[in-house]
C-alpha cells in the first residue's frame, strides 16, 4: 500500500481547471517529483497535499490517516508535513534560531529541548554556529538551508518542496541538488518535489510524474520517462529529439525494417525486443511510424565502422565548441538538424566525412498521424561535407 495516496483530485480557479482527476501513489522514503511547465497544476497539487488549498473534490491519505475526503479537511499544522516555498518565506526580523524554532513553538516545544533540536538540524544542513545571524544577512544558499531546517526541525513524515532551488545561481543550484539528495537519503524522509527543471527532476528523483494541463502524462523512474516516453509531450519536454518519419516495410522474427521518408537511405533495422507495443500490440507492415533519437546519445567515430547497417548520408554545416561538448550542425536531406557529441572533437568543419553512431533502446515515441511510433536502436549517421 502507498504511503501518500492521492485519489481523483480536482481543483478549479474561476472556471479554469488547475488539477483534473489526479491519482498518485507515493511510497514511504521516496523522492517523488511533479514535473511540468508553468500552469500545469503541479504547485496547486503540492498545496492541496500540504493543506494550503482545499480541493473541489478528491481524497488524500497519509499512511492510515485520511487528510481530505468529502467534508473532512485536516488543517496544515496537523498533517505532519514540512514545506519549503520557492521564496523561502523567512521572517526578516528574526534570527536563524527564531526562524527554525518557530514550528517547535507552535507545537509547544520550548527551552532546552527546542535549542537541542534546532542545533541538531542546523548542523545537519551545514549552518552550525549561525543561530544568532539575522535572516537577511545570509546568502541565498544559506537562506535555502534555513528554510529546509525549519521544515525538518519537527521531524515531519513528508517534506514538500516547491521549486526551492530556482532562486539560486547555476553553480550553487548544482551543489544544493547534491546536498538535498544526500540529506533525503540520510533521513529516509518522503519528499514531494515540484519543479519545471528537467535536470533537477532527473538527478534527484526516484520517480517522476510529468504533468500537462492538470493531468498526468506519465509516471516512472527518470530512465523510464526519458528513454521510454509514454507520450509525444513527455518525449519533447524532456530533452531534444530527432524525429524521422517512416513506414514499416518488413517484419521478421527478431527485427523490423523501417523505411525513412524524405531522406534517401536504406531501411533501418530495429530489433523487435526493443519496441513497446501500442494499440493492439502488434506492428503491421505498411504502418506509419516515427523514429525518435536523443541527440546527446551521438558519439563520433574517427572512421566509418565496418558494419554498414543503418547508415544515413548527411552534410556537415558547422562545428561549435560549448565547453563541455562540441555541437555539430548537419543537414539530413533538406532539413537541418543539430547533433550533440559529448566526446572530444574528431572532425572540423570542411573535412570530407565522418560517422556518427547512436546507441539507444527502442521505445514508443508517440503517434505519427495517429499511428504508433518507435525509436531506433544503434542508429548511425554517416556524415560528409
Buried (B, 14 or more C-beta within 10 A) or exposed (E): EBBBBBBEBBBBEEEEBBBBBBBBBBBBBBBBBBBBEEBBBBBBBBBBBBBBBEBBEBBBBBBEEBBBBEEEEBEEEEBBBBBBBBEBEBEEEBBBBBBBBBBBEEEEBEEEEBBEBBBEBBEBBBBEEBBEBEBEEBEBBBBBBBBBBBBBBBEBBBBBBBBBBEBBEEEBBBBBBEBBBEBBEEBEBBBBBBBBBBEBBBBBBBBBBBBBBBBBBBBBBBEBBBBBBBBBBBBBBBBEBBBBBBBBEEBEEEBBBBBBEEBEBEBBBBBBEBBBEBEEEEBEEEBBBBBBBBBBBBBBBEEBEEEEEBBBBBBBBEBEEEEEBBBBBBEBBEEEBBBBBEEEEBBEEEEEBBBBBBEBBBBBBBBBEEBBBBBBBBBBBBBEB
